[in-house]
Amino acid sequence: MPSESAVVAVWGISLVVGVVVIIVVGVLLALIVRTARQIDAAAAVVWAVGQRIANATIHIPLLATTNRIAGQIVARAGGIDAAAAAIESHAGGCPSCPACAHGGAR
């Protein structure tokens, strides 16, 4: 049977080792919590930036419709320009204008 002093020494060493282990585990857990908070903060920043990018780019698909409609406007404007040129040409050579435009003689 071990002596009483040996038992006390083993208990003392066990307690010191236990305290050291508890301190190391506490420090590691504190580091994990700090790292988790840093990750959470970074994720919040990424989320906010992602939302701003989404808000800034949400209308980009509508540009195809805008381009199509702008092309139609340009085509119609060309027709209006041609009609105005025809009117100008007619008015330049017609002695009855503008009376002929209202159904009068040509």
Buried (B, 14 or more C-beta within 10 A) or exposed (E): EEEEEEEEEEEEEEEEEEEEEEEEEEEEEEEEEEEEEEEEEEEEEEEEEEEEEEEEEEEEEEEEEEEEEEEEEEEEEEEEEEEEEEEEEEEEEBEEBEEBEEEEEE
